[in-house]
Amino acid sequence: MKRFFQRDGVAYQASLLGVVALVASAALALAAHHTRAPIAAAEARDLEASLSQVLPTDFSDNALATDTLLLTDADGAPVKVYRARKGGQVRGVIYQVTGKGYAGPIAIVMGVDRDGTILGVRVTKHSETPGLGDKVDAAKSDWVLGFSGKSLAEPQPARWAVKKDGGEFDQFTGATITPRAVVKAVKQGLTFFASHRAELVDDGPLTTRSAAR
């Protein structure tokens, strides 16, 4: 029995392992406690920066990240909408749409003013081919900037396509699927706005609320 508790005994080794695990768990918990607030603050700043990319300078004076609506799109999927206000009035909204690219989903954030005109569009995540489809990224080319000022009235709905399909928008040499997917997704985003405009530009309280149906 005495040998059982010696350093080469099973009980000793199991106890030692347990103590090490407890110390490691306590250290991780302490680190998580002290870093939680800074991480949350950094994430909030990153979100605000991402949202502001599709808004003109000084377009809003509210906290975009906390003035939100939760709606549903035509397929019943939830859409989180951020409202841009100035002087209490909703001047525009920001939300994400998704396109089906050549290599997978393309995440797109778009800003639309209260009249249904695009303020800005940015691709935030994609897996498209480098040097070809990745030109939808604003860091690679200015193609995506061409959506600013567009609406369902300009161009007309039938012209919301790449030029290869008889539309208004340029495609890329050797990569038509990617820009086609982005154009389609942005058009659907404008259709979403038109379907929910009354709720989106409602100048109600500056609080987060759900309007999901």
N, C-alpha and C positions, 0 to 999 in steps of 0.2 A: 504493500500500500504506500509506503514511504517513497519508493521509486516512482510510483505513479504520478506523484506531484513534483518530481525532479524536472530539470530543464529539458530532458529528453523524454519526459513522460507525456502521455496524451492529454491529460487534464491541464498540465502547465501550458502546453502549446495552444490548446483551445482557448484557455483563459487569456493568454497573451494576444491571440488573434482578436478576441472579443474586445479587449481594451483598446487595441489599435483602431478597430472599426468605430468604436464609440468616440474616440478622440477625433478621428477623421470626420465623422458625421457632425460633431459639434463645431469643428472648424468651418465646414461647408455651410452650416446653418448660420453661423456668425457672419461669414463673408456675404451670404445672400441677404441677410438683414441689413448690412451696412451699404450694399450696392444697389438695393432695390429702388430707392428713391432716385439716385443719379441715373440709373438705366431708364426709368420711366420718364424722367425729364428729357433725356437725350432722344428717346423714341418720340415724344411729343414734338420736339423741335424738328426732327426729321420729317414727321408727318406734315407739319405746317409748311416746311420748305417744299415738300413734294406737291402739296396742294397749290401753293403760291406760284408754281411754275406755269400753271395754265390760267393765271389771272394777270391782267395788266398791273403795273406798279400803282400802289395806293388805291386799288380798286375797292378794298374793304377795310373796315376798322374793327371787326369782331374777331373772336377766337374761333377760327374755322373748325378746329378739331372737336369742339364741343357743341357746335350748333348744327345738329344733324337730324335727318329723317331716315326712316327705314321703310322703303317701298318694295314693290315686287314688279319684275319685268313681265313681258308677255308670256314667258315660259314658267312663271310662278317662282322664279329665283329671287332671293332677297337682293336689294340694291341699297347700299348705304350712301346717302346723299349729304354732302357738306354744303351749307348755305353761306354765301358771301354777302355780308350786309355793310351798309354805310349809313350812318345816322339812323339805324334801326330798320331801314328798308332793305329787303332782299334784292340785290342787284344781279345776282347770278348764282349758279349752283355748280358743284363739282361732283363727279361720280366716276366709277370705273365700269368699263365695258370689256368684253373679251372677244378676240378674234381667233379663228382656227387657222393657224399658219401652216407652213410646209413642214416644220419640225415640231409643232406642238402649239399649245395655247399662247396667245399674245395678249398680255395685260396692258390695257390702255386707260389712262385717266384723261377726262375731258372736262373743260369748263364751258358753260353755256350761259349767256346773259338772259335776263327775264323776258326778252323778246324772241328767244330761240335761236340766237346767232352764236356761233362758236367763238369763244374767247381764246381757247388754246387746246392743243392735244399733245400728249406725250405718251410714248411707249415706255412702260416702267419695267416690263419683264418679258423676255422672249428667248427662244432657243434657235432662232433662224441662222442660216448659213453665213459665217463671217465673210465679208466682202461682197455679198449678194443681198440676201434678205435683211441683213442687219442695218441696212440703210434707212429702215423705219425709225431707228434710234436717232434722236436729235444730236447725239454726240458724234454720229457718223456722217450725217447729211442733214440738210435743211428741208428735206421732203415733207416731213410731218408738220412743218410750220405752215404749209399751204392750206391747212384746214381752217385757219383763223379767218373769221369773217364769213364763213360759209353757213348755210342754213338749208332747211328743206325747200325753201323757195329759190335759193341761189347756190348751186345750180338746181334745176328742176329734178325731181326724184329719179327720172329715167337717166339722168346724167351722173348720178351718184355711182360711178363705176370707173375702172381704169380705162385709158384710151383704147386699149386692145379690145375692150368689150363695148366700145362706142360711148365711153364716158368722158368725164372731165379731167381725171387725175392721171398723172404719169405713172407708168410701171417702170421696173428696173430691168436693165438688160440681163437676161438669163434668170430672172426671178420675178415672175408675175403673180404667183400665188400669194406671196407675203403682202404686197401692197393691196391686192384685191381683198384680202382678209381684213386689213385695217380699214379700208374704205367702207366695206360692208358693216363692220362693227360700229364705226363712227355714225354712219347713217342710222343704224338701229338705235344708237344712243340719242340721236335727235328725235326719232320716233317716240322713244321712251319719254323724253322731255315733253313733247307735244301731248302725249296721253295723260301726263300727270301735272301739267303746268299749273293748274289752280292750287294744288297742294304745294308745289315746289316754290312758288313765289309768294305764298301766304306770309304776310308780315306779322305773324303771331309772336308769342313770347320767345325769348332767347334761351330756350331749353331744349334738351334732347327729348324727342318724343317718337313714338312708333305710329306709322300710318299704314302698316302692312295690312293687306286685305287677303 
